[in-house]
Amino acid sequence: MLVLALTACTPKQTKSLLAPAETLGPVLADETARLAAAKKNIAIISYDASWGPPSTVEESFKAALKKQGIAITAIKSANLGDPMRSGEVGLKSAEFFGALEQSPDVGAVVSFAGAPLLKPGEMARLKPDHPPVLVVATAALGTVPGVPGDWTQLGRLLDARVIQVAIVDGADPAAPKPGADATRELFAQHYRILRRPD
């Protein structure tokens, strides 16, 4: 649907529609760098080729990380299911645990495939010293569909310390004041960062 809407727009209208998504990659890179701390490598969980090419959000994220001197040491492509058919769509628990097991020494794991679809009993499988996990749970990643998250499920994952950060659709009520960093200001008008309680 988003692709059809964008093809009907003029280039200026398309740029205006995609401007909020352009802020997502750099802000996510800043959050990732903060959580990764001294470790200068991360792992990414992305969707597989059946969902399309890498999103503009993922590409801008990688470029922003590179500027901060952070390397991507692993990329796991996850089969999220078919959004056009009935059934569960999202990051399966086996794919999530597989990505964590393959990257135990990274500074953080970032999921562009949404939040893991874990059942309550599966949360106990997670090692307490796992790398911080950041999740993008938005309806769109630029011109590619995203995997929006259920806020209740995201809250459970944050409370259980499975994930540390989730970025979701919706304006942030604590948005920066006008005149602050323009990227953060535009980001806060369209997205919200949910954090693990400390």
C-alpha positions in Angstrom: 0.0 0.0 0.0 2.8 2.4 0.9 4.6 1.7 -2.4 1.4 2.5 -4.3 1.0 5.7 -2.4 4.6 6.7 -3.1 4.3 6.1 -6.8 1.3 8.4 -7.0 3.3 11.3 -5.4 5.5 13.9 -6.9 9.2 13.7 -6.0 8.8 16.5 -3.5 5.8 14.8 -1.9 7.6 11.5 -1.7 10.6 13.1 0.0 8.3 14.7 2.5 6.6 11.4 3.3 9.9 9.6 3.7 11.6 12.3 5.8 10.6 10.9 9.2 12.0 7.4 8.2 15.3 9.1 7.3 15.7 10.0 11.0 15.2 6.5 12.2 18.6 5.1 11.1 20.8 7.8 12.7 18.8 7.9 16.0 18.9 4.1 16.2 22.7 4.2 15.5 23.1 6.6 18.5 21.1 4.4 20.8 23.1 1.3 19.6 26.4 3.0 20.2 25.3 4.0 23.7 24.3 0.5 24.7 27.3 -1.2 23.0 29.6 1.1 25.0 33.2 0.1 24.6 32.5 -2.8 22.2 32.8 -1.6 18.7 30.9 -4.4 16.9 27.2 -5.3 16.6 25.0 -7.9 14.9 21.9 -7.2 12.8 18.8 -9.3 12.4 17.1 -8.4 9.1 14.3 -9.8 7.1 15.1 -12.2 4.2 14.9 -11.4 0.5 11.3 -12.5 0.2 10.4 -9.1 1.9 12.4 -7.1 -0.6 15.8 -5.3 -0.6 17.4 -3.9 2.5 15.4 -0.9 3.7 16.6 2.7 3.5 16.4 2.8 7.3 18.8 -0.1 7.6 21.2 1.4 5.0 21.2 4.8 6.8 21.7 3.0 10.1 24.8 1.2 8.8 26.2 4.4 7.4 25.7 6.2 10.7 27.4 3.3 12.6 30.4 3.4 10.3 30.8 7.1 11.0 31.0 6.2 14.7 33.6 3.5 14.1 31.3 0.6 14.9 31.5 -2.5 12.7 28.8 -4.9 11.8 30.2 -8.4 12.4 27.1 -10.5 11.6 23.8 -10.1 9.7 21.2 -12.8 10.1 18.4 -12.9 7.6 15.1 -14.1 9.2 12.1 -15.6 7.5 9.2 -13.6 8.9 6.4 -15.4 7.1 4.1 -14.0 4.4 2.2 -10.9 5.5 -0.4 -11.6 2.7 -1.5 -14.9 4.2 -2.9 -15.9 7.5 -0.6 -17.0 10.2 2.0 -15.6 12.5 4.2 -12.9 10.9 7.4 -11.8 12.7 10.7 -12.8 14.2 10.4 -16.5 15.2 12.0 -17.5 18.5 14.4 -20.0 16.8 15.7 -17.2 14.5 16.1 -14.8 17.5 18.0 -17.4 19.7 20.1 -18.4 16.7 21.2 -14.8 16.2 22.1 -14.4 19.8 24.1 -17.7 19.9 26.0 -16.8 16.8 27.0 -13.4 18.2 27.7 -13.7 22.0 30.6 -11.2 22.0 29.0 -8.3 20.2 28.2 -5.0 21.8 24.5 -5.1 20.8 22.0 -6.9 18.5 19.7 -4.8 16.4 16.5 -6.3 14.9 14.9 -4.8 11.8 12.6 -7.8 11.8 10.6 -6.6 14.8 10.4 -8.1 18.3 10.9 -11.8 18.9 7.7 -13.8 19.1 8.6 -15.5 22.4 6.2 -17.5 24.5 6.4 -16.9 28.2 8.3 -20.2 28.9 10.9 -19.3 26.2 12.1 -16.2 28.0 13.9 -18.5 30.5 16.1 -19.8 27.7 17.8 -16.4 27.4 21.2 -16.1 29.1 21.3 -13.3 31.6 24.5 -11.9 30.1 23.3 -11.6 26.5 24.2 -8.5 24.5 21.7 -5.6 24.6 18.9 -6.1 22.0 17.4 -3.1 20.2 14.2 -3.7 18.2 12.6 -1.6 15.4 8.9 -2.3 15.6 7.4 0.2 13.1 4.9 -0.3 10.3 7.3 0.9 7.7 11.1 1.1 7.2 11.1 3.8 4.5 9.7 2.2 1.4 9.7 -1.4 2.8 7.1 -2.7 5.2 8.2 -3.1 8.8 6.9 -5.4 11.6 5.0 -3.3 14.0 5.0 -4.5 17.6 2.2 -5.2 20.1 2.9 -2.7 22.9 1.8 -5.2 25.5 4.3 -7.8 24.2 7.0 -5.2 23.9 6.4 -4.2 27.5 6.8 -7.8 28.7 10.0 -8.2 26.7 11.4 -5.0 28.2 10.3 -6.0 31.8 11.9 -9.4 31.3 15.1 -7.7 30.0 14.9 -9.7 26.8 15.2 -6.4 24.9 16.5 -3.1 26.1 15.1 -0.7 23.5 12.1 -0.7 21.1 11.4 2.0 18.6 7.7 2.2 17.8 5.4 4.4 15.7 3.8 7.4 17.5 4.8 10.8 18.6 6.9 11.1 21.7 5.2 13.2 24.4 8.6 14.2 25.7 9.8 15.5 22.3 12.8 17.8 22.2 12.1 21.5 22.2 12.0 23.2 18.8 15.4 24.4 17.8 17.2 21.4 19.3 18.8 18.7 17.0 16.6 18.7 13.9 17.0 15.0 13.3 15.9 14.1 16.9 13.0 16.7 16.7 11.6 15.1 13.5 12.2 11.6 14.9 10.2 12.5 18.0 7.3 13.8 16.0 6.8 10.3 14.5 8.5 7.7 16.7 8.9 6.8 20.3 11.7 5.0 22.1 10.6 2.5 24.8 13.4 1.6 27.2 14.0 -1.2 29.6 13.2 -0.1 33.2 16.2 0.1 35.4 
